[in-house]
Amino acid sequence: MPAPLKRSGLQNEVVSFYRQCFRAARDKPLESRPRFHAFIRREFKEHNLKKSDFATIEYMLRKGRKQFDTYSQKGVKDVHL
């Protein structure tokens, strides 16, 4: 059985942020959670980036964190796709 692949620090950061987004969706109303889940998946899959495109990945992480701060506020109850 081959050894599991090691992730880079940036890859770990992206995976951690992805999980953080789904954990934050747990605080949203039950009826809107599926839309939040679909939104999160779409935002992460929308950009087909190469693993070596570090500048773009770092930019997208910064942009995503700003969106996260907005959508994770208590007043935001739903997201429209």
Secondary structure, 3 states (H helix, E strand, C coil): CCCCCCCCHHHHHHHHHHHHHHHHHCCCCHHHHHHHHHHHHHHHHCCCCCCCCHHHHHHHHHHHHHHHHHHCCCCCCCCCC
